[in-house]
């Protein structure tokens, strides 16, 4: 699956600068509409280290109403969390109706890094697949819109980005020894991610694989995908789209550019 993804896709700077304000403004209006309609939204980002998850999330927040979203940066489970069912710590971050929760990594760590680094045994991560399917189905049945992104880059591109970060005195802290360790295990992670994507692709929780070599292409694809999902969610619930959505999006974008 991932090996067949075209990682050479890209967008010119001129096209990026033209499109981003428009689709970003559209996203702003659709988020507000979902808030008014009481649609809870979960947006989760998985993918390779240095694939652009954090910078993409930062860009999204510039177009979101700060009163209606929260960002969850997933780290290893605390000692208290380890004493609870493993999905408990994610349940505590499920957004109220009308709000958005953005996960910078998520419950998929159980079948990703925890699997590859042998932090859990095989039976545990194998069982986690069904736990995840049940968890996401429960969210969907409660009306939650689940949007899942996997940002994909090659091993060569990941190495290039690590080296670029390490060459910058202000950014080198972002690359740790464990990042290089994961890089050496790229093939093992690729196998794990392939299985993860295949076994957790569902009607209520489909994956969008984002070709992330070109950051401009990657960001536009994320915004366009979000807009499509938010529009469909409103239509499925019988809620009207914002009046004059296309024109209004351009006005919002123009206003933000002036600010």
ZIJO-V602925 format. One line per field, one symbol per residue. phi: phi as a letter, one per 30 degrees, with the letter a starting at -180 (. if undefined). burial: + if it has 9 or more other C-alpha atoms within 8 Angstrom, else -. A space follows every 10 residues. Layout:
BEGIN
phi->???
burial->???
END
This chain:
BEGIN
phi->.ddcdddcda bdddddddde eddddddedd dddddddicd bccbcbkdei djdddddede ddccdddbbb cccdbddddd dddceddedd edcdddejcb cccdiadddd ccdddddhdb dedddddded edddeddddd ddjdccbccb dcbddddddd dedddddced cdddcceddd ddddceddde dddededddc dbdcbdccdc dcdcddeedd dddddedddd ddddddcicd dedheddddd ddddddddd
burial->------+-++ +----+--++ ++++++++++ +++++-++++ ++++++++-- +++--++--+ +-+++--++- -+-------- ++-----+++ ----+-++++ ++++++-+++ ++++++---+ ----++-++- -++--++-++ ---+++++++ +++---+++- ++--++---- ++--+---++ -++--+--++ -+++-++--+ +---+++--+ ++++++++++ +++++++-++ +-+++----- +---+--+++ ++++-----
END
